[in-house]
Amino acid sequence: MDRIRIVGGHQLNGSIQISGAKNAALPLMIASLLTDEALTLENLPRLADVSMLVRILGNHGVDYSINGKRPGEAAIAGQTVHLRAERVVDTTAPYDLVSKMRASFWVVAPLLARMGEARVSLPGGCAIGTRPVDLLLMALERLGADIEIENGYVIAKAPHGLKGAEIEFPKVTVGGTHTALMAAVLAHGKTVLINPAREPEVVDLAECLIKMGAKIKGAGTSVIEIDGVAKLGGARHAVLPDRIETGTYAMAVAMTGGDVMLQGARPELLQGALDSLVQAGAKVSATNEGLRIQRNGAGISPVDITTEPFPGFPTDLQAQFMALMTRAGGSSRIRETIFENRFMHVSELSRLGARIRLEGDAAIVDGVDKLNGAQVMATDLRASVSLVIAALAAEGETTVSRVYHLDRGFEHLEHKLGQCGAHIERLSNPG
Ligand code: UD1
């Protein structure tokens, strides 16, 4: 298995191109199941999760083709893909595929809405605590689906089609909102989602569905109204820039010091996190090229954060911010309210010399003057990149193992950091 080797202590200077958002790409790709016409997605990131979803969708009958690279186009430029589900050949999503990527469970909604049935494996274990799907199933039931769970599979049926309804989410769920949207667009009549997720990726999905012919109002607010239509068509849509990748590199620059332009980044997608970075001592300026992050001279100040649904501080940047706080000049408190057990990075950060203790749903980080390189292990997608951030500022060498977690969500990570002066390389290990 590949490892990443980092020699810390080098500032980051230069520019980094921000990729299309993984968490928007996945539901957008799944939305291709809603129509027999082609859905063209631009700016799709090259990630292991995207390739895996291509396989899963292929199993249902989605044809996939990819535009060749244009002359002069950088290897790093996002790809344009065409997805066409002219015929859905299989409404079953098997365990061996769904268990590899939780988000693929969301195929249940378009399959049910278009074909009247879906048989989708429950996603199974996940490293960041129990992640139930009860609210996704509640939404489908509200839309008139008959749901049964048999041998680890959700069997959803609506032979006469789904019916519009009012769906109130007791808790904000991104996956629940994607599912409800994709089901309701083809339901008979009107659906109202109360307390849906307001994340930018929900808005991106809604905008794409609207281009496909859906009638949706209010995405990005706390009430979404959907008027069901009989059929959706093809469309062309560009995936929005990845706010988590943006925040991750912004925190890396704040950690090492330096001056980096994050090209294509959109500050309004992560204002909450940027505010915390500014408090920590980084200078953040929006330009028409993207987002410029600088930290020169002054040290890192301690800042308390609490993760919240959008527009609050995102849980997917919690581990990276904690890495930054390990070098702050004082104590900070990092509270995680979205997922239980999302602190697996704490013990690995401690191996690098961080001083962190857990108190219930919070981590108290006492900043230290110096981190030291060590061997560490990636545990999940966002946790693993927090180790990279810490390693960039640690003295000596760090190797991060299990980097397949990073490859799920960060495109060309070592290339992007390396071209800004980080000493980082991938050690390929066959087998
Ligand atoms: C998505 C993101 C993930 C991010 C998370 C929260 C993708 C591919 N993944 O995950 O990166 O960390 O949003 O911003 O977009 N819950 C229930 N019942 C349900 C569904 C969710 O109790 O049926 C709970 C979860 O356990 C969690 C909270 O709701 O505590 C939020 O989860 P949710 O927003 O659904 O996360 P995902 O969509 O899985």
Residues whose N, C-alpha, C, O or C-beta is under 5 A from the ligand:
A	BS01	UD1	N23 A103 T130 R131 P132 V133 D134 L135 L136 V172 T173 V174 G175 G176 T315 D316 I338 F339
